[in-house]
Amino acid sequence: MNYIKVKGTYDVLPDDVNNWVALENYVRNLFNTYNYKEIRTPIMEYSNVIHRDNELSDMVTKETYNFKDKSNRDLTLRPEGTAGVIRSFVENKLYTTPGATKLFYLGPNFRYERPQKGRFRQFMQFGCEVLGSNEASIDAEVIELAYETIFKLGLKQVSVKLNSLGDDQSKQNYRQALIDFLTPMKDKLSNDSQTRLLNNPLRILDSKDKNDIDLTKDAPLPLDYLNETSKKHFDDVIELLNIMEIPYEIDKKLVRGLDYYTHTVFEIHATTEGFGAQNALGGGGRYQNLVKELGGPDLPGIGYAFGMERLLSALKQEGIQLPNHNKLDVYFVTFDDKTRKQAIRLQRQLRTHNISSDIDHLNRGFKPQLKEAINYGAAYIVIIGDEELKMQTVQLKNTVTEHQQVVAFDALVETLKELLS
Ligand code: AMP
């Protein structure tokens, strides 16, 4: 029998975990700077939280993992973060706290998609949601935050794409205009787009099919259908982005995958050559109806989500290293049972003072121990032989400079603390 990982999933092996931890720390710090609070919601929700009447996107209708629990309840593994966060916001009445609620999250999502480079069935996202403000300043802040996420990481080859779908009324008018435009050429559209014409026509603008791209070349665009209020909102967002000097380009065909978006939508793309077709690092937008749809008050929201696998691979592609806080400070090298016991005694002291350390557990000779110390990237080697045991000292060696000094047992912690600070 073969024991293999589930298709579309991956293991994060110890050598890679540091990158994940570093990215997670980075994200938490960044959100702190913008005064967003973390929220953690379950990875499974009752299916009606995800499968809502108005949500007909492929992601929700075709790609979710649905199952029944033993009490015959319908459950769905979350395919994205927003619905669960809004469910929690409503259920826990977070809207009763005055002011806009600024939340962020981080965790796995599940979509039954065709796995390929940059596309998995279990993948990690981090994202944010701001609930309760209609102001353009919050759209601008969320886009600023998305831009900053990338910029502060050091990624250079990225672009911010921006569009507006307008409010419900504008979106509805646009939707009808698009249907009117495409219906006469319906038979020439790809099969997917023919289905979308009925339930999700905006997504046709997003089609990667060559023929569809050709047919939609002269299609009406959302920006042409914005009513006065929607146009003003979008102009205000743009003005604020200009004030903050956030670079962006207007992408008149950007519609995003989910049906709940209204007004501002945006995506961040990696433009590095060879990044592959899945180059959207993150995206988001405003939604006016989701809180209400999930049983809450009539409050608007706006948010974004980034895929962490794609971010890590963009970092790799641009040769950017995340800080590694997971270094081994000390490796003990000993010669026999007596020196080893002394080392274990000293190691205990080091560890209680948060100095990381390790020692051989295979009873190996001097050379293999040294080799292991180097493999682990230990900053210092502490050698204890017969002579040292007699003198109650150790040889403390810096693995980079090779400088070696004698240090008394009872001065080891203090000496290391100083050297490592
Ligand atoms: P979405 O929720 O589809 O707007 O996706 C937001 C971001 O999540 C994308 O830009 C990707 O970086 C990431 N993402 C979405 N789906 C997947 C997937 N199946 N595998 C890996 N990353 C994904």
Residues whose N, C-alpha, C, O or C-beta is under 5 A from the ligand:
A	BS01	AMP	E80 R111 E113 G118 R119 F120 F123 G257 A280 L281 G282 G283 A305 F306 G307 R310
